[in-house]
Amino acid sequence: MRQQQTVARTVTCSGIGLHSGKPATLTLRPAPVETGIMFIRLHNGRPVAVRAAVSNLVPTELCTAIQVNGSEIKTIEHVLAALAGLEIDNVYVEVDAGEVPAMDGSAAAFVQLVRAAGIARQGRPQPYLKILEPIEVSDGARRVVIEPAASPRITYTISYPHPLIQTQTCAFELSAASFAEQIASARTFGFLREVQWLWSKGLGLGGSLDNTIVLSEDGILNASGLRFADEFVRHKVLDLIGDLALLGMPFIGHLTADRSGHAMHTRLVEQILKREDAWVLVNTAEEAQAAVAKPRRPAFIGAAGATLHASTPC
């Protein structure tokens, strides 16, 4: 359990949108407690605030997007993953285009951006959504479920009939350090035939070997090779962390995903918020105030004459 956090100073990065192919600049700015992750879409010189919340979700192909009053921001999952993974609770994410810059196709550039800004602790506890009962979303053999656990955990399985993928499973204990080291640099991927189909639909126009792992029939086209042998499933974990950020707060529970995707992830977020009987908020400001107001237990004298205090239960 911890205090809320924001970035310590304003930082900026630029690139092109993965699907639009258009230039985009993203700026992170410090935000007060209880702000959450607030996107600011600069549209025709006018700023429009779009909270990163599942209530603002819009249906899209192959990415996660939000909008308010017609101002849409697409492909937000990687920057959301970096913010959630590094435990940034309150931040303004200013974007001057309709899509977040793809950078290298992972969350690594956004992790570097947050580290360049620094992380500032704030004077209020950060609530966690603690799962008490299982909640599941499924579609045939595809499923994602969150169950009670003592800490945030993810187990993700993918299966593709390709010699470099086959069946891969990643079991991951979520923390800021483990996210930065094990997940953040895993890149998005696609099959060459799918990339060609995307181009025919006017999508993936910014995709290249600089920001996407492109799979041929029996290998990959990227000369640099893979960053991890199981980079494909690690990127799916990255996407899931970003999509679950639409809860609006960190979770305590075990997420198990089997061949799911953005649509199923966000459906799970919707189900979690509907099932108020299946979770409880912990580490709230009310709990902190109650702990301060609670009288201390009296000291007692031990057998050797030392003054001892009864320990406080967790």
N, C-alpha and C positions, 0 to 999 in steps of 0.2 A: 504494500500500500504506500502511496506517495502523495505529494502535493501536485497540483496542476502545473503545467509547463508550457512555455511559449518559446519562440526564437528570440535571441537577445538583440539582434539588429536586423536591418533590412538587407536582403541579398537578392540577386537576379541571375537568371540564366536564359539563354535563347537557343532555339532550334527550329525544327519544322514538325508539323503535325504528321503523325503516322498515316492517317487516312486522307487528310486534305492535301498534304504536301505543301501547305502554306507556312510562311514564317510565323513564329509565335514566341513571345517573351513572357516568362513567368517570374513573378516577384513574390517573395515571402516577407510579410511584415508582422511585427509583434502585435498581439491582440490581448485584451483584458481577460480576466477569469470569466468563465461561463460563456465565452464567445463560441467555442467549438471551432471546427474547420469551416471557414467562411470564404468561398470563392467570390472574387470581385471581377465580373466580366466587363471590360472596357469596350462598350459598343457605341460606335459613332461618337466617341468622346464623352459618353455618359456612363458612369459606373452603375452596375446592377449587382446587388448582393444575392448570391445563390448559395444557401447553406448545403453542406455535404450531408444530406439526409435522404433516406429512402423515399420520403414523401415528395421529393423533388426529382425522382428518377424518371427518365423517359426511355422508351424502348428504342434500342439501337442494335446494329449488327456488329458483333465481335469486339465490343468495348463497353465501358460504363459511362453514362452521360447523365447530367442533371440540367434542369432549366427552371427559370422563373420568368413569367411574363414574356415568353418568346426568346429570352436570352439563354442560349444553350452553351454548355461547355462539355466537350467530349474527351474520351480517353483519359479519365481522371484517376484510374485505378493505380497507376504506378506511383504518382506523387502521394496519393492517399496511403499507399502501403508504406512509403518512406516515413510519412508523418506518424502513422499509427505504430510502425515498427520501432521508431526512435522515441515514442511516447511524447509527441507534441500534441497537446490537447487544444490549445487556442492559437489560431493563426489566421491572418488574412492572406489568401492566395490570389494574387492579382494576375489576370491573364488578358492579353490584348488581342486574342483571337478566339475562334470558336472551338479550338482544340489545344490541349496541353502539348508542349513540345515533347517529341518522342525521345530525344537525347540518344542513348545507345540501345534503347529497347528494354532496359531494365530500370530498377529504382536507384542504381548506384550514383548517378549524377545528382539526384535529389537528396540522397544521404550526404554526399559531399557538400551540397548547398546548405543543409541544416548544420553540418559541422562547422562550415565557414561562418555561419551566423552565430553559432553558440546557442546553448540552451539555458533559458532563465527559469528558475523555479518561482512559483507564484504562491500567494498567501492563502490558498484554500485547498482542502483535500480533493483529490480526483476520485469521483465515484466509479465503481466497477459494477458491471452487470454480472451477477453470479448465477449461473444456471443451476436450478434445483431439480428439473425433470427433463427428460430427452425431448427434443423438438426435431422433426425430420421433414425433409422435402425430397420427393423421389419422382422419377419418370422412368418406368421400366427398371433396367439394371443400373441406371444412373441415380445417385443419391448424395445428399449431404445432410449430416445430422450433428447436432451439438448436444452433449451430455454432461452431467455433473463431473467436475474434476477439481483438484486442489489448486491448479494453476492453468494458465492458458496453454493449450496444446493443440497441435494439428497433425493429422495423419491423412495424407493425400495419395491416392492411387490413380494412375492413368494407364491406358492400354492402347497402343497403336500398332498395326501390322507393319512395322518398319524395323530393320535390323539394328538401328541405333537406339530404339525406344523399347519396343515390346511392352512388357509390364514393368512399371517403375513405381515404387512407393517411397515417400519421404515422411518420416516421423520426426516432428519438430517441436521443441519446447520454446515457446515464444518469449524472448527478452530482447532488449535493445541491442545488446552485444551479439547475441546469436543471429538476430535478423541481419545486422550489418555484415557479419562475417559469412553467413551460410546461405542467405536468400537474396539479398538486395541486388547482387550483380547478375542474377539469372535472367537471360534475355527472352523476349517473346520469340515464337517460332511459327513456321508455317511450311506447308508443302508447296513445291514449285507449281504444281497444278492448281492449288488453291490461290496462290499469289496471282497467277494469270487470270483466274476467275474474278478475284477482287478488282483487278485493273479493269476488267470488262464491265464491272458494276460501278466504276468511278470511285472505288475504295482502295485503300492501301497505296495511294499515290505518293506518299512520302516514304514508303518502305524501301529498304535497300539492305545490302549486306553489312552496312554499318550499324543498323539498328534491328535487324531480324535474322534469326537463324533460319536459313532456307534449306529444306531437305529435298534432295533428289531422290531417285528411286532406291538407292542403296547407300547414300552418304549425305554429306552436307556441302553446300557450295562455298561456305565461308572458309577462306584460306587460313584464318586464325584458329580454326578448330573450336572445340567446346571449352567452356570455363570449368564445368564439372561434368563428370560422366553421366550424371542424372540431371543435367541442367533443365531438361524439359519439365520434369515434375516439380523441381524447385521453383520454376517460374509460375506454375499453377498455384503453388503455395503463396507466392508473392501476390498474385491476382486475388486470391481468397482473402488475404489480410487486408488488401485495399478495399475490396467490396464490403467486408465486415465493418470497416470504419464508418459505413453509412448508419450503423447503430447509434452513433453519436457519443460513444464512450467505449472504453476497453471492456473486454469480457473475461470471465473466469469460467472455463469449461473446456471440454475436449471436442474439437471439430474433426469429424471424419468425413472425407469426401471421396467419392468413387466416380471418376469420369464425369464430374459436374463441370459447370462453366459459369460465366457471369450471371446469366439469367437465373440459374438455380441458386447461386450464392445470394443474390438480392431477394429472391423469394424467401429464403431462409430468414434474412433480416426482417422482412415483413411479418413472417410467422412469429419470430421471437417477440417483436413489439406487440403483437396481438395477444400472445400468451402470457399475460401479466401474472398468472398463477404459477408459471414455471420458472420464475427468476425473482431475485431480490437485489436491491442496490446496497452495496457495502462501501465503507470508507466515505460516507457522506459528511457534509458540514454539520448536519444534525448529530451524527454519531460523535464527531470530534467535540462538539459543544457539550454533549452528555458526558463524555469522558473527562473533560475538564471540570465539570460541575460535580462529578461523582466524588464523595469524600474518600480520603485515603484510608486504607485499612490500618488499624492500630499496630504499632510495633509490639513485639513480645521478646522476652529475655530467654535466650537459649540456655542449655544446661551448662555451657562453659562460661556464661555470663555475657556473651556477645549479644548486641542488639540486632535482631533479625526482622525482616519484613516479609509478610506473606506475598508470594509471587502473584502477579496478575494473570489470569487465564487468557489465552489467545482468543 
